Amino acid sequence: MVSIQEAFNIIRNQDPQLKTEFRNLDDCLGFNLAEAVKAPFDMPSFDNSAMDGYALCGNYSEYTVTGEVAAGDIDQVRLKDGEAVRIFTGARVPAETTAVIMQEKVKRENDRIVIEGEIRPGQCIRRQGEEFKKGDPVFEEGFSINPAAIGLLGSLGIARVRVFKQPVVHLIATGNELIEPGTPKKAGHIYESNSHALSAACEQFGFSCASRVQIEDDLEKIRSGIAEALKTCDVLILSGGISVGDYDYVKQALEENGVQEQFYKVFQKPGKPLYFGRRENSFVFALPGNPASSLSCFYMYVLPFLQLSSGSNNAGLPKIQIPALRDIENKGDRPCFLKARIKNNSVEISGGQSSSMIRSMALSNALAYIDAGTLIKKGEAVTCYLIS
């Protein structure tokens, strides 16, 4: 058995084989850059107007309007002292421009304008290279591409980027009692939910499951299912069958498939019977079968590894310190990850902490870490991991 920190360190110190590919700009959301991006030119690439108004030469109360500059015009307009041109947002400002004044602060009569506001040199002008100079770093390797990043890459003229491939994930749920939702239920049956929840949790963080299967508590079938999954997957997630019951065959089946144990059992609650192993460049997480335990272990251990396997600079769930709404006590001898709800800048432990209870997880947005034998008083800081 290992401690929580030891389990974190073992996962973090793995060396998954990272693969890369080029993806089009419209198809790279959520992927992580496989190489740093530098600005190919100054950004903005020319001085341009920050708004609709008039480009002014000199500092006067009145100007003569000599023309117009629209966004996209490539002809270079020249200004003389005391002259102005009508200009629009994003249009290139003439080289002689002192300032741009917004149209709301101008009164125009024919080709004359009267300024009704203050003129400050350089106002309302986006200067060339203001955001980036050519060669400046834009994004580092491992940066997770978000919508704003796609917009910025597009504005830099970049149509394709080199990213790390997402790991191929397979899911296996084990249990004789399990049946698929939507099928008739008999006495002793339980609707299989863990693989659905785990698949959704993967998708929540930008990953997808290539396959999701259910296998009976039969050693040969589990061994065969694992062998088949390991042929193509980077990460195999199993749910159930990893404890010490008479029908818990997963650990034996993994060993017989050549999977090398990295750790088995973590000193925590819930989720003590957690297994992590690897065979060459394929990695295996065997999670407890209880729904809340299974999801908690995914969030705390599987997710950081999926991020590591996709070249991400992130490392697990966001972690914050937040005041307790009321006293929280862990009387047990193991550290706990408790389902919790953060609201109005405080955290409250959810009702229904049993590892089999999934509703309280559905109503929670955090896991609160409480050390063994600890009493946290109302208002004291609690370490919370944000799950939504």
C-alpha positions, -999 to 999 in steps of 0.1 A, spaced: 0 0 0 12 35 -8 3 70 5 -16 95 -17 15 115 -23 35 83 -32 8 74 -57 8 109 -72 46 107 -76 46 73 -92 21 84 -118 39 117 -124 72 99 -129 60 77 -158 73 82 -193 44 76 -217 54 76 -253 41 109 -267 30 109 -304 25 140 -325 4 150 -355 -5 181 -375 -41 193 -372 -60 220 -389 -68 251 -370 -106 242 -368 -98 208 -355 -73 213 -327 -95 226 -298 -84 209 -265 -52 195 -280 -18 204 -265 9 220 -286 39 198 -295 61 227 -302 63 263 -291 48 289 -313 66 322 -321 51 353 -338 59 352 -376 55 390 -378 47 420 -356 13 419 -341 -4 442 -350 16 443 -383 9 480 -388 -4 510 -368 -42 508 -370 -72 526 -356 -88 512 -324 -122 526 -333 -144 544 -359 -135 581 -360 -110 605 -376 -72 603 -379 -58 638 -371 -25 655 -380 -16 680 -354 -34 692 -323 -62 716 -332 -99 723 -325 -108 721 -362 -96 701 -392 -102 697 -429 -113 663 -439 -94 651 -470 -104 615 -475 -114 582 -460 -95 550 -449 -114 518 -446 -102 485 -430 -83 466 -457 -73 496 -478 -37 491 -489 -31 526 -505 -9 548 -482 -28 580 -474 -8 611 -465 -18 638 -441 -7 674 -438 -8 695 -406 -44 704 -398 -59 677 -420 -79 646 -410 -93 615 -427 -124 595 -418 -111 562 -405 -126 529 -394 -117 503 -368 -87 482 -379 -78 505 -408 -42 515 -413 -35 550 -399 -15 574 -420 21 578 -410 16 615 -400 -13 607 -376 -11 625 -343 -41 607 -328 -75 591 -337 -106 606 -321 -138 587 -319 -166 598 -341 -189 605 -310 -165 634 -301 -166 651 -335 -191 675 -351 -188 675 -389 -200 701 -414 -192 692 -450 -154 688 -451 -148 704 -417 -148 688 -383 -149 704 -349 -133 685 -320 -155 683 -289 -131 662 -268 -95 661 -256 -68 651 -281 -39 631 -266 -10 621 -289 -13 584 -298 -48 579 -285 -70 552 -301 -41 539 -321 -29 502 -319 8 504 -325 27 480 -347 42 452 -325 21 463 -295 11 427 -287 40 408 -302 72 415 -320 83 392 -347 100 361 -330 84 367 -297 71 336 -279 33 332 -283 26 298 -267 49 273 -251 50 236 -258 23 218 -239 -1 247 -240 -37 235 -242 -54 251 -271 -86 270 -262 -110 291 -284 -91 323 -279 -58 306 -288 -74 294 -321 -84 329 -328 -49 342 -321 -32 315 -342 -56 323 -370 -47 360 -367 -10 351 -371 -18 333 -404 -12 298 -389 -35 272 -405 -20 240 -391 -3 233 -358 17 204 -345 0 189 -314 4 158 -292 -20 130 -300 -46 121 -274 -41 88 -257 -62 59 -269 -84 50 -240 -103 17 -235 -128 10 -208 -138 -24 -193 -165 -28 -166 -166 -62 -148 -194 -79 -128 -219 -107 -131 -246 -85 -116 -243 -57 -142 -267 -51 -171 -270 -23 -195 -294 6 -189 -326 1 -209 -327 -37 -206 -352 -55 -183 -340 -58 -147 -343 -89 -126 -337 -96 -89 -300 -93 -82 -292 -72 -112 -276 -38 -111 -276 -14 -140 -240 -8 -152 -232 29 -147 -195 32 -140 -183 29 -176 -208 55 -187 -197 79 -159 -160 73 -166 -165 78 -204 -183 111 -197 -156 122 -172 -130 116 -200 -150 137 -224 -154 164 -197 -117 170 -199 -113 166 -237 -105 129 -239 -125 102 -256 -129 64 -251 -122 43 -282 -141 13 -267 -163 5 -237 -172 -31 -229 -187 -51 -201 -173 -85 -190 -186 -111 -166 -166 -121 -134 -149 -149 -153 -111 -151 -152 -106 -163 -187 -130 -137 -202 -114 -109 -182 -79 -120 -192 -90 -122 -229 -107 -88 -227 -76 -72 -212 -53 -89 -238 -75 -75 -266 -76 -40 -252 -38 -39 -247 -32 -45 -284 -43 -10 -293 -48 12 -262 -25 36 -245 -45 37 -213 -68 9 -201 -93 17 -174 -111 -11 -156 -140 -8 -132 -146 -34 -105 -130 -67 -97 -98 -53 -82 -106 -60 -45 -100 -93 -26 -134 -110 -31 -137 -146 -45 -148 -132 -79 -123 -104 -81 -101 -116 -110 -88 -84 -124 -54 -83 -107 -46 -119 -116 -57 -113 -152 -35 -83 -155 -5 -102 -141 -11 -130 -166 -11 -104 -194 23 -92 -184 12 -60 -168 37 -48 -142 23 -34 -110 34 2 -102 12 3 -70 -18 -15 -56 -39 0 -28 -37 36 -17 -40 47 20 -72 67 15 -109 67 17 -127 61 -6 -108 42 -33 -83 21 -13 -83 -8 -37 -68 12 -66 -43 -4 -90 -19 12 -114 3 -8 -138 20 -8 -171 30 -31 -199 56 -15 -222 39 17 -234 4 8 -223 -8 18 -188 -36 4 -167 -58 18 -140 -81 -7 -122 -106 13 -102 -130 2 -74 -164 -9 -85 -184 14 -62 -195 44 -83 -183 73 -61 -150 56 -54 -145 49 -91 -151 86 -101 -130 99 -72 -101 78 -83 -105 89 -119 -104 126 -110 -74 123 -86 -53 97 -104 -64 88 -140 -70 124 -151 -35 136 -143 -21 107 -162 -42 113 -193 -30 149 -192 6 137 -189 0 113 -218 -13 141 -240 16 164 -235 -3 188 -213 13 212 -189 -17 207 -166 -14 183 -137 -48 172 -125 -78 191 -111 -75 228 -101 -68 230 -64 -79 258 -41 -81 267 -4 -116 278 7 -133 283 41 -154 256 56 -191 265 59 -193 245 92 -170 221 111 -156 191 92 -142 162 111 -124 130 98 -124 106 128 -109 78 107 -72 68 103 -71 74 65 -72 107 46 -105 113 29 -116 128 -4 -151 140 5 -178 150 -20 -184 187 -15 -202 217 -27 -186 251 -31 -210 280 -30 -207 317 -20 -170 314 -12 -173 285 12 -174 247 11 -199 223 26 -195 186 27 -223 168 8 -247 143 24 -243 107 14 -206 100 16 -209 63 11 -187 51 -18 -218 35 -34 -238 67 -34 -235 86 -68 -263 112 -63 -242 132 -39 -213 132 -64 -237 144 -91 -247 173 -68 -211 182 -58 -186 203 -76 -155 195 -56 -136 169 -37 -125 181 -2 -93 166 11 -94 160 49 -64 144 66 -68 115 90 -79 124 125 -85 160 116 -110 186 127 -114 216 105 -133 244 123 -159 266 106 -141 293 86 -108 274 84 -93 267 50 -101 234 33 -81 220 4 -106 214 -25 -102 199 -59 -126 213 -84 -144 187 -105 -168 211 -123 
